[in-house]
Amino acid sequence: MINNLIKIMKNISKKLIIIIILIFFIGLGFGFYLDNYLQKNIKQIEADDLSLDDQEATIRAINKIIPAVVSIIVYDQEDYTSYNSSTGQKDVVKKKTEKGSGTGFIISADGLIITNKHVINVAEDKTAEFRIILNTGKEYYAQLIGKDPINDLALLKIFDKNLPTVELGDSDQLQIGSTVITIGNSLGRYQNSATKGIVSGLGRNLVATDSTGNAGSFDDAIQTDAEINLGNSGGPLIDLFGRVIGINMAIDEGGTAIGFAIPVNDVRPVIKSAKESGRIIRPRLGVRYMMITSKIAKDNGLVREDGAWITKGEDGSAAITVDSSAAKGGLVQGDIIFEINVIKIADKNTLLSVIQKYKPGDKVGLKIQRGNKVIIKAVELDEFK
């Protein structure tokens, strides 16, 4: 009987072990399934959250800045000829005509507005009128404060108080891939249209031509695939915090979604001088130059692969401006400026951006490569006129 009891216990133990093993593997399988299920759903939730966060940040950024973004309508006087059918007399009368439109944004509560120079250049300075329309629909006529002799920038002024203003960011902190938003008066019809994209490139060199055929060169432009349409010129390029990091300037019509903006840090000297003196003051060295790359150095047999190479323009214009600081300081065509006051001229530190750290009348030391020699020149900066 005892033997039979032992056999029964052994059978029960075996069955119990088998049951425990089965439960273990079933639990293990269910655990894997549950873990896989949860991971998929958590990833989906995280993706949805990120998408929602991006959307909310975009909306917040746009709502933050739109009150300070303005549409600009430019008018000028044009001659119209009329004939008196009974006398045959010809009369010439002047009529106000809309010449163009663009965008700007308010940078001070008392009404200082920044926009592109080419927006206002469609009319003559002495006869032009600038109508400003706020997002609320309120309208003003603006006074021209000045045009930047260096960048495609201009300042207008409306007269009011407690106006909404923008927050300026730091364009030096931008990285390729950063999300950006453009806002502007698209085609002159769709006020405060917003488009979104990324920073596609930094420090771009380009020559841009406006509708009147005037060309300008730029050596530190932000490239973006956020659509910049006609009428968006002068509008803000902002980050997801609603801070202005650039001023929309141009598009490359040869491609798709290739737009350019002036870095906001290049605009700060203009804003500062306007607030302090009521006009735009820029220091000038007085040279035409090309920032050197390894390719430019190789193609032109230069002894350096960095610095600003003083050279004449493609249209044959002089490398050194007559009676400028550079001319008085003894600089010549072919010189390579590679340091200013121990600041190396390379990459984002273009000759223009470094010179703009100073004021007219300041003396600066230039380290120059001239042929196989390195020389040092001290020059006193003058003012763009």
C-alpha beads as a LAMMPS data file, in Angstrom:
LAMMPS data file: protein, C-alpha beads

385 atoms
384 bonds

1 atom types
1 bond types

-500.0 500.0 xlo xhi
-500.0 500.0 ylo yhi
-500.0 500.0 zlo zhi

Masses

1 110.0

Atoms # bond

1 1 1 0.000 0.000 0.000
2 1 1 2.853 2.330 0.805
3 1 1 4.425 1.509 -2.545
4 1 1 1.185 2.378 -4.328
5 1 1 1.020 5.699 -2.466
6 1 1 4.587 6.505 -3.504
7 1 1 3.755 5.752 -7.141
8 1 1 0.671 7.996 -6.971
9 1 1 2.766 10.840 -5.465
10 1 1 5.371 10.471 -8.165
11 1 1 2.695 10.632 -10.879
12 1 1 1.172 13.709 -9.254
13 1 1 4.616 15.353 -9.048
14 1 1 5.315 14.698 -12.724
15 1 1 1.932 16.100 -13.740
16 1 1 2.456 19.106 -11.499
17 1 1 5.881 19.770 -12.994
18 1 1 4.443 19.480 -16.514
19 1 1 1.622 21.870 -15.606
20 1 1 4.087 24.351 -14.095
21 1 1 6.293 24.174 -17.208
22 1 1 3.261 24.690 -19.472
23 1 1 2.127 27.667 -17.391
24 1 1 5.652 29.110 -17.564
25 1 1 5.877 28.900 -21.360
26 1 1 2.342 30.175 -21.839
27 1 1 3.142 33.086 -19.521
28 1 1 6.421 33.708 -21.326
29 1 1 4.689 33.750 -24.709
30 1 1 1.969 36.055 -23.449
31 1 1 4.625 38.292 -21.933
32 1 1 6.422 38.597 -25.283
33 1 1 3.142 39.331 -27.029
34 1 1 2.138 41.911 -24.441
35 1 1 5.560 43.565 -24.531
36 1 1 5.506 43.733 -28.329
37 1 1 1.963 45.090 -28.281
38 1 1 2.806 47.733 -25.695
39 1 1 5.985 48.813 -27.489
40 1 1 4.119 49.308 -30.762
41 1 1 1.389 51.287 -29.089
42 1 1 3.808 53.337 -26.971
43 1 1 5.804 54.213 -30.102
44 1 1 2.594 55.246 -31.828
45 1 1 1.564 57.333 -28.824
46 1 1 5.029 58.947 -28.713
47 1 1 4.876 59.702 -32.454
48 1 1 1.403 61.186 -32.047
49 1 1 2.603 63.262 -29.090
50 1 1 5.615 64.543 -31.039
51 1 1 3.396 65.414 -33.979
52 1 1 0.970 67.180 -31.683
53 1 1 3.805 69.035 -29.915
54 1 1 5.189 70.204 -33.277
55 1 1 1.756 71.334 -34.415
56 1 1 1.061 73.187 -31.173
57 1 1 4.496 74.837 -31.254
58 1 1 3.884 75.961 -34.847
59 1 1 0.521 77.469 -33.985
60 1 1 1.914 79.192 -30.885
61 1 1 4.848 80.642 -32.851
62 1 1 2.587 82.022 -35.577
63 1 1 0.088 83.482 -33.115
64 1 1 2.920 85.095 -31.180
65 1 1 4.358 87.005 -34.118
66 1 1 1.424 87.721 -36.434
67 1 1 0.251 90.855 -34.561
68 1 1 3.598 92.511 -35.384
69 1 1 3.727 91.463 -39.073
70 1 1 2.503 94.122 -41.512
71 1 1 1.598 94.295 -45.171
72 1 1 3.176 97.116 -47.165
73 1 1 1.588 98.674 -50.252
74 1 1 3.839 101.027 -52.244
75 1 1 2.436 103.893 -54.323
76 1 1 4.038 106.448 -56.603
77 1 1 2.963 109.301 -58.876
78 1 1 2.669 108.569 -62.585
79 1 1 1.942 110.892 -65.490
80 1 1 -1.292 110.288 -67.361
81 1 1 -2.190 112.051 -70.572
82 1 1 -5.774 113.107 -71.284
83 1 1 -7.266 114.766 -74.359
84 1 1 -10.104 117.277 -74.531
85 1 1 -12.215 116.049 -77.431
86 1 1 -13.751 119.464 -78.078
87 1 1 -10.560 121.534 -78.015
88 1 1 -8.006 118.859 -78.845
89 1 1 -5.927 120.059 -75.927
90 1 1 -3.623 117.558 -74.292
91 1 1 -3.327 117.577 -70.497
92 1 1 -0.803 115.691 -68.384
93 1 1 -1.953 114.889 -64.868
94 1 1 -0.320 112.957 -62.050
95 1 1 -2.150 110.061 -60.433
96 1 1 -1.253 107.897 -57.479
97 1 1 -0.595 104.357 -58.693
98 1 1 0.125 101.152 -56.810
99 1 1 3.633 100.055 -57.754
100 1 1 4.182 96.988 -55.600
101 1 1 3.697 95.292 -52.271
102 1 1 5.605 93.373 -49.658
103 1 1 5.863 92.549 -45.996
104 1 1 7.557 93.981 -42.920
105 1 1 7.450 93.640 -39.153
106 1 1 7.422 96.047 -36.219
107 1 1 10.609 96.128 -34.144
108 1 1 9.741 98.917 -31.687
109 1 1 6.539 99.825 -29.866
110 1 1 6.634 103.333 -31.379
111 1 1 6.353 101.999 -34.930
112 1 1 9.780 101.220 -36.429
113 1 1 9.331 98.677 -39.255
114 1 1 11.953 96.663 -41.103
115 1 1 11.490 95.340 -44.634
116 1 1 13.502 94.686 -47.811
117 1 1 15.054 97.541 -49.744
118 1 1 13.777 96.096 -53.006
119 1 1 10.198 96.300 -51.690
120 1 1 10.348 100.090 -51.522
121 1 1 12.699 100.621 -54.480
122 1 1 9.795 100.208 -56.914
123 1 1 9.002 103.897 -56.289
124 1 1 10.975 107.138 -56.182
125 1 1 11.972 108.198 -52.676
126 1 1 10.649 111.759 -53.059
127 1 1 7.199 110.791 -54.342
128 1 1 6.642 107.328 -52.850
129 1 1 3.877 106.588 -50.353
130 1 1 3.876 103.526 -48.116
131 1 1 0.601 102.195 -46.751
132 1 1 0.954 99.870 -43.772
133 1 1 -1.771 97.376 -42.869
134 1 1 -1.706 95.602 -39.514
135 1 1 -3.139 92.154 -38.925
136 1 1 -6.101 93.844 -37.197
137 1 1 -6.888 95.748 -40.387
138 1 1 -5.769 99.083 -38.966
139 1 1 -3.925 101.209 -41.541
140 1 1 -1.184 103.839 -41.423
141 1 1 0.995 105.766 -43.846
142 1 1 4.707 105.366 -43.135
143 1 1 7.775 107.549 -43.389
144 1 1 10.958 106.216 -44.988
145 1 1 13.766 106.286 -42.403
146 1 1 16.522 104.903 -44.594
147 1 1 17.941 102.192 -46.828
148 1 1 20.797 99.931 -45.835
149 1 1 23.750 100.494 -48.218
150 1 1 24.980 96.942 -47.592
151 1 1 22.055 94.553 -47.245
152 1 1 18.633 94.364 -48.853
153 1 1 17.060 96.176 -45.906
154 1 1 15.053 99.344 -45.353
155 1 1 13.377 101.009 -42.378
156 1 1 9.943 102.623 -42.300
157 1 1 8.204 104.398 -39.420
158 1 1 4.562 104.667 -38.463
159 1 1 3.522 106.950 -35.648
160 1 1 1.656 105.364 -32.777
161 1 1 2.442 103.874 -29.383
162 1 1 2.165 100.501 -27.641
163 1 1 2.316 98.667 -30.962
164 1 1 2.978 94.894 -30.994
165 1 1 6.619 93.994 -31.628
166 1 1 8.625 90.891 -32.553
167 1 1 11.234 89.076 -30.481
168 1 1 14.613 88.740 -32.183
169 1 1 16.419 85.398 -32.012
170 1 1 20.072 84.472 -32.556
171 1 1 20.817 83.414 -36.131
172 1 1 24.339 82.307 -35.142
173 1 1 22.750 79.372 -33.285
174 1 1 20.896 78.073 -36.347
175 1 1 21.607 74.559 -37.570
176 1 1 20.734 72.846 -40.824
177 1 1 17.493 70.975 -40.254
178 1 1 16.033 73.517 -37.802
179 1 1 12.312 74.056 -38.308
180 1 1 11.421 77.532 -39.578
181 1 1 8.265 79.376 -40.603
182 1 1 7.850 82.245 -43.057
183 1 1 5.057 84.800 -42.829
184 1 1 4.166 87.341 -45.479
185 1 1 1.710 89.113 -47.742
186 1 1 1.806 86.433 -50.453
187 1 1 1.284 87.774 -53.994
188 1 1 0.139 91.029 -52.406
189 1 1 -3.283 89.450 -51.854
190 1 1 -3.029 86.890 -49.065
191 1 1 -2.058 88.815 -45.946
192 1 1 -0.029 87.007 -43.271
193 1 1 0.222 83.690 -45.116
194 1 1 2.404 81.174 -43.276
195 1 1 4.568 78.409 -44.727
196 1 1 6.783 75.939 -42.916
197 1 1 10.032 74.161 -43.681
198 1 1 13.585 73.702 -42.467
199 1 1 16.907 75.481 -42.709
200 1 1 18.390 73.933 -45.854
201 1 1 21.748 75.673 -45.769
202 1 1 23.768 78.413 -44.066
203 1 1 26.274 81.014 -45.239
204 1 1 25.080 80.894 -48.845
205 1 1 26.682 83.259 -51.375
206 1 1 24.347 84.551 -54.047
207 1 1 23.551 87.401 -56.411
208 1 1 19.885 88.425 -56.400
209 1 1 18.103 90.667 -58.913
210 1 1 14.916 92.556 -58.109
211 1 1 11.992 93.424 -60.398
212 1 1 13.699 96.651 -61.508
213 1 1 16.848 94.810 -62.613
214 1 1 19.037 95.958 -59.729
215 1 1 21.409 93.247 -58.505
216 1 1 22.925 92.722 -55.086
217 1 1 25.376 90.171 -53.728
218 1 1 25.054 88.395 -50.378
219 1 1 27.595 86.185 -48.650
220 1 1 25.828 84.937 -45.524
221 1 1 22.266 84.063 -46.507
222 1 1 20.086 81.438 -44.822
223 1 1 18.643 78.921 -47.291
224 1 1 15.228 77.432 -46.542
225 1 1 12.648 75.234 -48.255
226 1 1 9.797 77.097 -46.526
227 1 1 7.989 78.701 -49.473
228 1 1 8.837 82.384 -49.992
229 1 1 6.314 83.746 -52.480
230 1 1 6.124 87.092 -54.235
231 1 1 4.978 89.595 -51.639
232 1 1 6.668 87.702 -48.793
233 1 1 9.808 89.815 -49.223
234 1 1 10.687 91.640 -46.031
235 1 1 8.674 89.302 -43.854
236 1 1 10.067 87.368 -40.899
237 1 1 11.613 83.908 -40.917
238 1 1 10.932 82.576 -37.421
239 1 1 11.786 79.561 -35.271
240 1 1 9.321 77.407 -33.315
241 1 1 9.556 79.828 -30.389
242 1 1 8.204 82.647 -32.557
243 1 1 11.540 84.493 -32.625
244 1 1 12.739 86.218 -35.790
245 1 1 15.928 84.589 -37.049
246 1 1 15.908 85.983 -40.591
247 1 1 14.306 88.413 -43.047
248 1 1 12.860 86.820 -46.189
249 1 1 14.702 88.149 -49.199
250 1 1 14.775 86.086 -52.379
251 1 1 14.010 82.836 -54.186
252 1 1 15.925 80.869 -56.790
253 1 1 13.459 80.535 -59.651
254 1 1 15.594 77.807 -61.196
255 1 1 14.601 75.323 -58.496
256 1 1 11.758 74.334 -56.223
257 1 1 11.384 75.674 -52.683
258 1 1 14.804 77.340 -52.622
259 1 1 14.448 80.558 -50.667
260 1 1 16.874 82.856 -48.896
261 1 1 16.760 85.104 -45.854
262 1 1 19.123 87.642 -44.297
263 1 1 20.300 86.425 -40.859
264 1 1 18.800 88.568 -38.107
265 1 1 22.231 89.105 -36.527
266 1 1 23.229 90.958 -39.718
267 1 1 20.217 93.234 -39.189
268 1 1 20.966 94.198 -35.580
269 1 1 23.448 97.007 -36.496
270 1 1 20.757 98.598 -38.690
271 1 1 18.197 98.476 -35.885
272 1 1 20.710 99.767 -33.337
273 1 1 21.809 102.746 -35.444
274 1 1 18.211 103.658 -36.322
275 1 1 17.167 103.648 -32.667
276 1 1 20.221 105.613 -31.554
277 1 1 20.561 108.137 -34.384
278 1 1 17.337 108.021 -36.388
279 1 1 19.134 106.821 -39.522
280 1 1 21.113 103.851 -40.841
281 1 1 24.844 104.183 -40.261
282 1 1 27.257 101.584 -41.639
283 1 1 31.070 101.500 -41.382
284 1 1 32.913 100.984 -44.666
285 1 1 36.279 99.583 -45.646
286 1 1 35.707 100.126 -49.358
287 1 1 36.674 96.879 -51.106
288 1 1 35.071 94.313 -53.343
289 1 1 35.979 90.828 -52.229
290 1 1 35.293 87.128 -52.532
291 1 1 35.378 84.760 -49.550
292 1 1 37.964 82.115 -50.392
293 1 1 37.190 78.399 -50.555
294 1 1 39.595 75.602 -51.428
295 1 1 38.127 75.534 -54.948
296 1 1 38.502 79.291 -55.442
297 1 1 42.063 79.095 -54.129
298 1 1 42.919 76.253 -56.516
299 1 1 41.195 77.798 -59.554
300 1 1 42.947 81.155 -59.058
301 1 1 46.333 79.991 -57.802
302 1 1 45.954 81.647 -54.402
303 1 1 48.424 80.878 -51.625
304 1 1 45.688 80.744 -48.944
305 1 1 42.443 78.800 -48.645
306 1 1 40.802 81.236 -46.233
307 1 1 40.224 84.968 -45.992
308 1 1 38.656 87.687 -48.158
309 1 1 40.276 88.060 -51.584
310 1 1 40.089 91.640 -52.890
311 1 1 39.090 91.404 -56.545
312 1 1 37.179 93.423 -59.114
313 1 1 33.534 92.676 -59.821
314 1 1 32.300 90.495 -62.662
315 1 1 31.063 93.690 -64.347
316 1 1 34.592 95.107 -64.205
317 1 1 33.918 97.405 -61.258
318 1 1 36.991 98.407 -59.257
319 1 1 38.284 96.227 -56.444
320 1 1 39.119 99.278 -54.296
321 1 1 36.660 102.171 -53.954
322 1 1 38.225 105.571 -54.685
323 1 1 38.896 107.697 -51.574
324 1 1 37.774 104.861 -49.276
325 1 1 39.487 103.678 -46.093
326 1 1 41.032 100.814 -48.073
327 1 1 42.451 103.164 -50.711
328 1 1 43.866 105.537 -48.086
329 1 1 45.273 102.592 -46.126
330 1 1 47.252 101.266 -49.093
331 1 1 45.261 98.073 -49.866
332 1 1 45.493 96.822 -53.449
333 1 1 43.680 94.404 -55.704
334 1 1 44.796 90.834 -55.024
335 1 1 45.354 91.321 -51.292
336 1 1 43.838 88.659 -49.036
337 1 1 42.567 89.951 -45.685
338 1 1 42.627 87.006 -43.276
339 1 1 42.468 88.726 -39.874
340 1 1 40.884 91.877 -38.453
341 1 1 41.918 92.738 -34.898
342 1 1 42.897 89.062 -34.377
343 1 1 39.471 87.875 -35.636
344 1 1 40.004 85.291 -38.366
345 1 1 38.135 85.945 -41.617
346 1 1 36.656 82.552 -42.482
347 1 1 33.329 80.700 -42.650
348 1 1 30.624 82.819 -40.934
349 1 1 33.159 85.503 -40.060
350 1 1 32.962 87.189 -43.446
351 1 1 34.796 90.452 -44.042
352 1 1 31.473 92.296 -44.092
353 1 1 30.141 90.792 -40.853
354 1 1 33.361 91.522 -38.951
355 1 1 33.632 95.115 -40.212
356 1 1 30.053 95.711 -39.047
357 1 1 31.137 95.120 -35.459
358 1 1 32.756 98.561 -35.562
359 1 1 31.724 102.179 -36.136
360 1 1 32.826 104.792 -38.667
361 1 1 35.978 106.387 -37.275
362 1 1 37.209 103.206 -35.565
363 1 1 40.738 102.076 -36.387
364 1 1 41.231 98.398 -37.158
365 1 1 44.314 96.281 -37.770
366 1 1 44.293 94.111 -40.881
367 1 1 46.533 91.099 -41.409
368 1 1 47.016 90.723 -45.154
369 1 1 48.526 88.106 -47.449
370 1 1 50.160 89.930 -50.357
371 1 1 51.834 87.423 -52.649
372 1 1 54.151 85.375 -50.446
373 1 1 54.375 88.035 -47.741
374 1 1 52.195 88.750 -44.713
375 1 1 51.807 92.444 -43.958
376 1 1 49.846 94.422 -41.373
377 1 1 47.855 97.570 -42.144
378 1 1 45.987 99.914 -39.800
379 1 1 43.009 101.693 -41.376
380 1 1 40.326 104.061 -40.123
381 1 1 36.854 103.005 -41.228
382 1 1 34.678 105.606 -42.946
383 1 1 30.904 105.662 -43.467
384 1 1 28.780 104.426 -46.345
385 1 1 27.134 107.395 -48.012

Bonds

1 1 1 2
2 1 2 3
3 1 3 4
4 1 4 5
5 1 5 6
6 1 6 7
7 1 7 8
8 1 8 9
9 1 9 10
10 1 10 11
11 1 11 12
12 1 12 13
13 1 13 14
14 1 14 15
15 1 15 16
16 1 16 17
17 1 17 18
18 1 18 19
19 1 19 20
20 1 20 21
21 1 21 22
22 1 22 23
23 1 23 24
24 1 24 25
25 1 25 26
26 1 26 27
27 1 27 28
28 1 28 29
29 1 29 30
30 1 30 31
31 1 31 32
32 1 32 33
33 1 33 34
34 1 34 35
35 1 35 36
36 1 36 37
37 1 37 38
38 1 38 39
39 1 39 40
40 1 40 41
41 1 41 42
42 1 42 43
43 1 43 44
44 1 44 45
45 1 45 46
46 1 46 47
47 1 47 48
48 1 48 49
49 1 49 50
50 1 50 51
51 1 51 52
52 1 52 53
53 1 53 54
54 1 54 55
55 1 55 56
56 1 56 57
57 1 57 58
58 1 58 59
59 1 59 60
60 1 60 61
61 1 61 62
62 1 62 63
63 1 63 64
64 1 64 65
65 1 65 66
66 1 66 67
67 1 67 68
68 1 68 69
69 1 69 70
70 1 70 71
71 1 71 72
72 1 72 73
73 1 73 74
74 1 74 75
75 1 75 76
76 1 76 77
77 1 77 78
78 1 78 79
79 1 79 80
80 1 80 81
81 1 81 82
82 1 82 83
83 1 83 84
84 1 84 85
85 1 85 86
86 1 86 87
87 1 87 88
88 1 88 89
89 1 89 90
90 1 90 91
91 1 91 92
92 1 92 93
93 1 93 94
94 1 94 95
95 1 95 96
96 1 96 97
97 1 97 98
98 1 98 99
99 1 99 100
100 1 100 101
101 1 101 102
102 1 102 103
103 1 103 104
104 1 104 105
105 1 105 106
106 1 106 107
107 1 107 108
108 1 108 109
109 1 109 110
110 1 110 111
111 1 111 112
112 1 112 113
113 1 113 114
114 1 114 115
115 1 115 116
116 1 116 117
117 1 117 118
118 1 118 119
119 1 119 120
120 1 120 121
121 1 121 122
122 1 122 123
123 1 123 124
124 1 124 125
125 1 125 126
126 1 126 127
127 1 127 128
128 1 128 129
129 1 129 130
130 1 130 131
131 1 131 132
132 1 132 133
133 1 133 134
134 1 134 135
135 1 135 136
136 1 136 137
137 1 137 138
138 1 138 139
139 1 139 140
140 1 140 141
141 1 141 142
142 1 142 143
143 1 143 144
144 1 144 145
145 1 145 146
146 1 146 147
147 1 147 148
148 1 148 149
149 1 149 150
150 1 150 151
151 1 151 152
152 1 152 153
153 1 153 154
154 1 154 155
155 1 155 156
156 1 156 157
157 1 157 158
158 1 158 159
159 1 159 160
160 1 160 161
161 1 161 162
162 1 162 163
163 1 163 164
164 1 164 165
165 1 165 166
166 1 166 167
167 1 167 168
168 1 168 169
169 1 169 170
170 1 170 171
171 1 171 172
172 1 172 173
173 1 173 174
174 1 174 175
175 1 175 176
176 1 176 177
177 1 177 178
178 1 178 179
179 1 179 180
180 1 180 181
181 1 181 182
182 1 182 183
183 1 183 184
184 1 184 185
185 1 185 186
186 1 186 187
187 1 187 188
188 1 188 189
189 1 189 190
190 1 190 191
191 1 191 192
192 1 192 193
193 1 193 194
194 1 194 195
195 1 195 196
196 1 196 197
197 1 197 198
198 1 198 199
199 1 199 200
200 1 200 201
201 1 201 202
202 1 202 203
203 1 203 204
204 1 204 205
205 1 205 206
206 1 206 207
207 1 207 208
208 1 208 209
209 1 209 210
210 1 210 211
211 1 211 212
212 1 212 213
213 1 213 214
214 1 214 215
215 1 215 216
216 1 216 217
217 1 217 218
218 1 218 219
219 1 219 220
220 1 220 221
221 1 221 222
222 1 222 223
223 1 223 224
224 1 224 225
225 1 225 226
226 1 226 227
227 1 227 228
228 1 228 229
229 1 229 230
230 1 230 231
231 1 231 232
232 1 232 233
233 1 233 234
234 1 234 235
235 1 235 236
236 1 236 237
237 1 237 238
238 1 238 239
239 1 239 240
240 1 240 241
241 1 241 242
242 1 242 243
243 1 243 244
244 1 244 245
245 1 245 246
246 1 246 247
247 1 247 248
248 1 248 249
249 1 249 250
250 1 250 251
251 1 251 252
252 1 252 253
253 1 253 254
254 1 254 255
255 1 255 256
256 1 256 257
257 1 257 258
258 1 258 259
259 1 259 260
260 1 260 261
261 1 261 262
262 1 262 263
263 1 263 264
264 1 264 265
265 1 265 266
266 1 266 267
267 1 267 268
268 1 268 269
269 1 269 270
270 1 270 271
271 1 271 272
272 1 272 273
273 1 273 274
274 1 274 275
275 1 275 276
276 1 276 277
277 1 277 278
278 1 278 279
279 1 279 280
280 1 280 281
281 1 281 282
282 1 282 283
283 1 283 284
284 1 284 285
285 1 285 286
286 1 286 287
287 1 287 288
288 1 288 289
289 1 289 290
290 1 290 291
291 1 291 292
292 1 292 293
293 1 293 294
294 1 294 295
295 1 295 296
296 1 296 297
297 1 297 298
298 1 298 299
299 1 299 300
300 1 300 301
301 1 301 302
302 1 302 303
303 1 303 304
304 1 304 305
305 1 305 306
306 1 306 307
307 1 307 308
308 1 308 309
309 1 309 310
310 1 310 311
311 1 311 312
312 1 312 313
313 1 313 314
314 1 314 315
315 1 315 316
316 1 316 317
317 1 317 318
318 1 318 319
319 1 319 320
320 1 320 321
321 1 321 322
322 1 322 323
323 1 323 324
324 1 324 325
325 1 325 326
326 1 326 327
327 1 327 328
328 1 328 329
329 1 329 330
330 1 330 331
331 1 331 332
332 1 332 333
333 1 333 334
334 1 334 335
335 1 335 336
336 1 336 337
337 1 337 338
338 1 338 339
339 1 339 340
340 1 340 341
341 1 341 342
342 1 342 343
343 1 343 344
344 1 344 345
345 1 345 346
346 1 346 347
347 1 347 348
348 1 348 349
349 1 349 350
350 1 350 351
351 1 351 352
352 1 352 353
353 1 353 354
354 1 354 355
355 1 355 356
356 1 356 357
357 1 357 358
358 1 358 359
359 1 359 360
360 1 360 361
361 1 361 362
362 1 362 363
363 1 363 364
364 1 364 365
365 1 365 366
366 1 366 367
367 1 367 368
368 1 368 369
369 1 369 370
370 1 370 371
371 1 371 372
372 1 372 373
373 1 373 374
374 1 374 375
375 1 375 376
376 1 376 377
377 1 377 378
378 1 378 379
379 1 379 380
380 1 380 381
381 1 381 382
382 1 382 383
383 1 383 384
384 1 384 385
